[in-house]
Amino acid sequence: MSSDPDSAAEQFEGADDALIEPVVATGRLTPGLHLVATPIGNMRDITQRALDTLRIADLVACEDTRHSGMLLKHHDIRARLISLNEHNEAHRIPQLLEHMRQGGSVALISDAGMPTVSDPGQRLVGAMVAAGLHVEGIPGPSAVITALAASGLPTTPFYFGGFLPHKKGARATVLTAALQRDCTSIFFESPYRLVDTLAILAEAAPEHRVVVARELTKKFEEFKRGPASILLSHYQTKTPKGEITLLIAPVDPPKWLTW
């Protein structure tokens, strides 16, 4: 999961869009694109396979080279990092495809979690598939699955809507649909809009069960569960901070759901 798209736009303004200098394919990794899941908070939450892939890939494409550089340094990995984000992905695709056509390997990571899921990389994967090139997923941490599993809400099926819209009207439309859905709905939300979002839910359905999962896997991880009106009151008096995953119960929850 990336940060809020608004802040991401500021973060990457003026990011490096330069052409990639020619890179010789080392042949140490299967040619193609390797999607590598990275920690969503706790640096230790990364698989050995992910570390091995990052260590031997020709290139590591990431949202923010500074952020990912800290992760690699923590694990004593030296890699050639290049930026790939929503602002330069279109530029990067032809360059990366050419490298992989020549037998090269690229590991794609996001700031946190699985690449392409509310993160850059979808267009690159689509271009790889269209070109008949190899794409491989290396699983690991996911804010969506972690929040869902520990939420206490029904886990299958579920709906994931990514980041909620910034504009209140559009957000209200999305939330109204979630309240009427027959499965658990999951969204990412900014801490700066959480109170407004809970207010929309509380006005529409004050007793509807909601879960706020905050700072997952980090020192101050928190799950708040309860009716929308109660969670609204809580966060009106305690300013929310950190990365937030919001879960909304199905319209007709199962009988075993008693909290």
TIKOLMAR-972215 format. One record per residue: residue in one letter; x, y, z of N, C-alpha, C in turn. Coordinates in pm, whole numbers, plus 32768, in hexadecimal, padded with zeros to 4 digits. Example, Ala and Ser with C-alpha at 12.3 -4.5 7.8 and 13.67 -1.06 7.14 Angstrom:
A85277DC7830C84CE7E3E830C85287EB6830C
S85057F1F82C485577F9682CA850A80038313
This chain:
M80547F8A80008000800080008057807C8000
S803D80D57FA2808481547FA0804081B67FFD
S80808229800E803F829480577FD082D08001
D7F86832B803B7F1A836E7FF67F4B83A67F71
P7F0183927F017F2C83C37E7F7F4E84587E7D
D7F0A84A97ECE7F2A85387ED07FB985507EFC
S7FE085107F6C806885237F9D80CC84E37F40
A80A384767EFD80FE84347EA0811F848F7E2C
A80BC84DE7DFF80D585397D918141859D7DB5
E813D85CE7E3181A3862C7E5E822A85E57E6A
Q8228856B7E9B82A285227EB482F1850C7E33
F82A784F57DC482EB84D07D4B82F785427CE6
E82D085B87D0E82DF86287CB48373863C7C98
G839686387C19842186497BF4847385CA7C03
A842F85577C11847784D97C1F84C384BA7BA0
D852684627BAA857E84417B3B853183F87ACE
D8521843A7A5A84E083FD79E7854483DB797A
A85C383E9799A862B83D57935862983467901
L865E83367887866982B1784D86C7825C78A2
I86A881DD78A986FE818078F1877C8169789D
E87EF817678DA886A81567894886B80C07878
P88A88098780988A9800977E688DB7FB3785A
V88927F46787388B77EE978DD88CA7E5F789F
V893A7E2278BE89577D9D788A89097D3678DB
A88C17CE0789588787C7578D988DB7C147918
T88CE7BFE7999892F7BA779DF890B7B1479D5
G888B7AF779BD88617A6B79B488557A267A3A
R88627A737AA8885A7A347B2C87CA7A187B56
L876B7A587B1286DD7A487B3286917A2F7AB1
T862479E47AB985D379C97A4385B07A4C79FC
P85CA7A58797A85A87AD4793385147AF57942
G84F67B75795A846C7B9F796784577BF979DE
L83D97C0D7A0083B17C687A6B838B7C187AE7
H83C57C3D7B5883AC7BF87BD6836B7C5C7C37
L82EC7C447C5882A17C9B7CB382BD7C6E7D41
V83007CC37D8F832F7C9A7E1382E37CE67E80
A829F7C9D7ED782597CDB7F4882BF7D057FB2
T82AE7D7C7FE983097DB1804E82BB7DD180CE
P83007DE6813E82BB7DFD81BD825B7E7381BA
I81EE7E678205818F7ED6821181A87F28828F
G82137F0882D682337F54834D82A97F198398
N82A27E9883B2830C7E5383FB83747E1E8399
M83EE7E4F83A284587E2D834384747D97833C
R844F7D4C83A5846B7CBD83A784077C6D8357
D83997CAD832D83307C6582E5834F7C5F8250
I83B67C14822E83D97C0181A184117B748193
T83EE7B30812784167AA5811784A67A9980E7
Q84DF7A2580FE85677A0B80CD856B7A0F8035
R850179DC7FF684FB79DE7F6484FA7A6D7F2F
A84B17AC57F7484AE7B527F4B85397B907F56
L857D7B767FC586047BAC7FD986647B787F6F
D865B7AF77F5186B37ABC7EEC869B7AFD7E64
T861C7B157E4485FB7B517DC386317BDF7DB9
L861F7C2D7E2286507CB77E2286E97CBA7E19
R87287C557E4F87BA7C527E5287F67C357DC7
I87B07BE67D7387EC7BBB7CF587AA7BF57C78
A873D7C417C8786FE7C7E7C12875C7CE57BD2
D87557CF27B4E87A67D577B0987807DE47B37
L86FD7DFA7B4386C87E7C7B6B865B7E697BD3
V864E7EC77C2E85DE7ECA7C8C85937F4C7C71
A85197F407C3E84C57FB47C23846C7FCD7C9B
C846580497CC8841C80687D4483DC80F27D3B
E837B81097D918337818B7D94839581FB7DBC
D83DF81E67E268435824D7E6184BC820D7E80
T852382347E3785A681F57E4A85DD820C7ED6
R85BC827D7F1385EC82977F9C85AB82377FFF
H852982297FF584DF81D08050850E8140803F
S851281107FC3853980867FAB85CD80707FC9
G861D80D97FB886AA80CE7FDA86BF80AD806D
M866A80E280C3867580C5815286548033816F
L85EF7FFC812A85CD7F6F813B86417F178110
L867B7F34809B86E97EE2806A87637EED80C4
K877E7F6580F587EF7F78814F87DC7F2881D0
H87607F26820387427EDC827D87637E48826B
H874F7E1581F387697D8781D887EE7D718190
D88417DD7818F88C87DCE815788C67DA080C4
I886E7DE0807888617DC07FE988907E387F97
R88EA7E207F3B89157E877EDE88D27E6B7E58
A88857ECA7E27883B7EB57DAB88367F377D5D
R88217F2A7CDB88107FA17C89877C7FC87C8B
L875E80397CC986D580697CD886B180CD7C6C
I863980C17C37860381267BDE857481457C0B
S854881C07BF384C181E57C1C845B81B97BB4
L83EA81877BE78376816A7B9382FC818D7BE5
N82BA81FA7BBD824582297C0781DA82567BA5
E816C82877BD980FC82AA7B82811F83197B20
H818783667B3D81AB83D67AE8820C83B07A78
N825683437A8682B683217A1D82A5829479E7
E823D824D7A12822C81C279E9822481B47950
A81DB820F790F81CE8208787E825682147839
H82B0826A787083378279783B838881F9784D
R837981BE78C183CD814E78E683AC80CE7898
I832F80B9787683048039783D8357801077C4
P83688065775E83B8803876EA84488015770F
Q84828062776B850B8048779485187FC177DA
L84BB7FA8783784C27F2C788484A27EB3782C
L84427EC177D384217E52777984997E2E7723
E84DF7E9176F185537E75769D85BF7E2A76EB
H85D37E55776886367E0F77BB860F7D7D77CF
M858F7D6477E785647CDA77FF855E7C89777E
R85457CCA770D854D7C83768C85DB7C527672
Q863C7C9A76A886C87C75769686F87C1076FE
G86997BDA774A86BC7B7477AC86D47BA97838
G86AE7C28785186C47C6578D386537C4A7935
S86707C6879B3860D7C557A1E85F67CD87A68
V857A7CEE7A9185537D657ADD84FD7D397B53
A85237D657BCA84CE7D517C4084807DD27C57
L83FE7DC77C6483A97E3C7C7C83767E387D0B
I838D7EA57D55835A7EB07DDE83107F337DEE
S82B87F387E5082737FB47E7482A77FE27EFB
D827680527F2B82A280817FAE827E8020801C
A820E7FD8800981E17F79806E817C7F1A8030
G818B7E9A804E81297E39801E81487E057F92
M80DF7DDB7F4D80ED7D9C7ECA80E47E057E5C
P81447E0A7E02813D7E687D9280BD7E567D41
T808F7EC17D0680187ECC7CAE7F947ED47CFA
V7F907EAF7D7A7F127EB37DC67F0A7F3B7E0C
S7EBE7F977DD17EBB80237DFC7F4880607DF8
D7F9880307D9D8022805C7D8A804380597CF5
P80AF809C7CCD80D780997C4080FB800B7C13
G80FA7FF67B9081257F787B5680BF7F307B01
Q803F7F577B0C7FD97F117ABE7FF37F197A28
R80167F9279FC802C7FA4796B80A67F55793D
L810D7F50799181857F04796E81647E6F7962
V81197E3979C280F37DAB79BB809F7D91793F
G80417DEB79207FEF7DDB78A880447DDA782A
A80A87E32782581007E3777B081557DB977A6
M81807D84781881CD7D087819817B7C9377E1
V81007C89780F80A87C1D77E1808F7C2B774C
A80737CA6771E80597CBD769080D17C9A763A
A814A7CAC767381C57C8F762881EF7BFD7633
G81A47BAE768181C57B227691823E7B0976E7
L825C7B66774182D17B5A779882AA7B217821
H830B7AEC786682F47AA578E582D47B067956
V826A7AEA79A182457B357A1982357AD27A8B
E82737AF27AFD82717A977B6F824E7AE67BEE
G81F87AAF7C4181D37AEF7CBF82177AAB7D34
I82527AFB7D8C82947AC67E0382457AFA7E7C
P81F17AA67EB981907AD57F1D81D17B027F9F
G81807B487FED81B07B7A806D81477BD180AE
P81717C3680FB81157C87814A80AC7CCF80F4
S80347CDA812D7FC57D2180ED7F717D62815A
A7F627DE681537F0E7E2B81B47E7D7DFD81AB
V7E507DE181327DC67DB7811E7DAA7D338165
I7DFC7CCF814A7DE57C4A81837E007C498219
T7E667C9282467E857C9782D57E127CD68323
A7DDE7D4682F07D6F7D8983337CF27D328332
L7CD67CF482C17C5E7CA182B57C647C2A8314
A7CD57BE583187CE17B6C836A7CCD7B8A83FE
A7CFC7BFE842B7CF47C2084BA7C7D7C7884DD
S7C2A7C96847D7BBD7CF784937B4C7CBF84E7
G7B327C3E84DD7ABD7C05851E7A427C0984C5
L7A537C36844879E57C3B83E779EF7BC38389
P79827BA1834379887B3382E279F77B4B827B
T7A437AE3825D7AB77AF282077AA27ACA8175
T7A3B7A7B815A7A217A5480D0798C7A5780B2
P79667A93804379BB7AE27FEC79D87B6A802A
F7A2C7BB97FE97A3F7C4380157A557C9D7F9D
Y7A427D1D7FB37A547D817F4A7AC17DE17F74
F7B207DFD7F1A7B897E5F7F357B7D7ED27ED3
G7B6F7F4B7F097B597FC07EB47BCE80207EAD
G7C427FFA7EE57CB580557EDF7CA080D07F36
F7CDC81407F0F7CCB81BC7F597C4081F67F40
L7C0182247FAA7B8082687F9C7B9382EC7F53
P7B2E83187F097B3983987EC27B52840D7F22
H7B9884707EF17BB484E67F437B37853D7F54
K7AE9854B7EE97A7485A37EEE7A0385627F3D
K79C785B27F947966857C7FF378EF853B7FAD
G78BE85787F42784A85407EFD786784B77EC3
A78D984AB7E8178FF842A7E46791983C37EB4
R795483F07F22796F83957F9278EC83617FCD
A788A83BB7FDB78098393801277C5832A7FB9
T77D3833A7F37779882DA7EDA77D882507EEB
V785D824D7EF778A581CF7F087881818D7F8D
L787881DE7FF6785A81A8807B77CA81768084
T776F81BA804476E3818E804176D981047FFF
A772380F37F93772580707F4F775F80057FAA
A77C680287FF678057FC7805177A57F9B80BE
L77577FF780F176F67FD7815A768A7F778129
Q76747F7480A8760C7F1F806D76447E9E8031
R76C77E90803577077E1D7FF676F77D9F804D
D76F17D2B800C76DC7CAE8058775F7C6B8080
C77CC7CB6807F784B7C8280AE78987CF380F2
T79037CD1813879567D358179799B7D8D8111
S79997E0F812779DA7E6E80CD7A567EA78110
I7AC17EB680C47B417EE480F97B737F5A80A7
F7BA27FC080ED7BD6803880AA7C52806980F3
F7CA780B280AC7D10810080EB7CDC818E80FD
E7D0181CD816D7CD4825681877D4382A681C9
S7D43832681AD7DA3838181EB7D7683A1827A
P7DD283AC82D97DAA83D283617D6A845C8366
Y7D8984B083047D52853883027CBF853A82D6
R7C9184CE82987C0584C7826D7BB4846082BA
L7BF4841683137BAF83A883567B3483D683A2
V7B3E844383ED7ACB8471843B7A57849583DF
D7A7384DA83717A0884FC831279CA847D82D7
T7A1D841A82BC79EB839C82857992835482E9
L79BF834F8365796D830E83CD78EB835B83E4
A78EF83DE83D47876842F83E4780F840B8379
I783F83F582FF77E583CB829377A5834682B5
L77F682E782E577C2826383087760826C837E
A778582BB83E3773182C6845A76AB8308843C
E76AC836683E1762D83A883BC75D38348836F
A760F82F8831675C0829E82C475948221830F
A75EB81ED836675CE816F83AD761C816C8430
P75ED81B18496763B81C185127660813F8558
E761180D58548762C8056858C76797FF38536
H769A801984BE76DF7FBD8463776D7FA38495
R77967F258495781B7F0084C7788A7F308469
V78EE7F6C84A579607FA2845B79E07F7D84A7
V7A4C7F6A845D7ACE7F51849A7B347FB38460
V7B807FF284B87BF08046848D7C707FFE84B7
A7CBF7FD584537D407F94846C7DAC7FFC844E
R7DFA801C84B47E59808C84A87EE7805D84C6
E7F46808C84737FD4807184887FF17FDA8492
L7FBE7F9084347FCC7EFE8436805F7ED3843A
T807D7E75848F81007E3684A681657E9384E9
K813F7F0E8506819C7F6D8544818A7F6C85DD
K81DC7FB5862181DD7FB886B481567FDF86ED
F8114803F86AE8095807086E4801D803E8693
E80277FC486617FB67F8686197F387F8C8670
E7EC87FA7862E7E4A7FB586787DD57F868623
F7D7B7F3A86617CFB7F1786247C8D7F52867A
K7C387FA2863E7BC17FD586827B467F9C863A
R7AF17F5986877A7C7F17864E79FF7F498694
G79947F58864A79167F7F868878B97FC38627
P78477FF2865877E9803D8604782B80BD85CF
A780380E7855A783D815E851B783581D78578
S77C681E685C077B4825B86177819825B868A
I783881E486BE789881DA872E792681F886FE
L794A81C3868A79CF81DF865579DE82738630
L797382AF86017977833F85E47994838D8664
S794E836E86CF796483B3874E79F383A1877E
H7A288328876D7AB1830C879A7B1683648750
Y7B0C836786CD7B7083B0867F7B568447867A
Q7AE1847186A67ACA850186B67B178537872E
T7B3184E0878E7B7A850988067C0D84DF8805
K7C2D848087AF7CB7845187A37CDF84558710
T7D3084B886ED7D5484CE86617D9A84538627
P7D65841C85BA7DA483A6857E7E2883C9853A
K7E87836E85417F09838185027F32830084BB
G7F87830E84587FC0829984167F6C826683A3
E7F9481F3836F7F4F81B782FD7ED68168832D
I7E68817A82E57DE8814483147DA680ED82AA
T7D76807982D87D23802282867C99801E82C7
L7C34803C827A7BAA804382AD7B5B7FCD8278
L7B177F8882D37AC57F1582AC7A357F2C82D6
I79D87F09827E79497F1F829579037E988289
A78B67E7682ED78727DF582F178097DE98283
P77E87D6E825B777D7D5B81F976F67D878230
V769A7DA281D776187DD581FF75CC7D718257
D75E07CF1823F759C7C88828B76047C2882C3
P76477C4D833276B47BFB836576847B738397
P76DE7B11839B76B87A8A83C976957A8B845E
K764D7A26848976207A1F851376947A148576
W770479DC854B777479CC85A777B87A5185C7
L779B7AB8857A77D97B3B859377897B808601
T77BB7B7B867D776E7BAB86EF77A97C268734
W781C7C56870878557CCA874A78167D4C8717
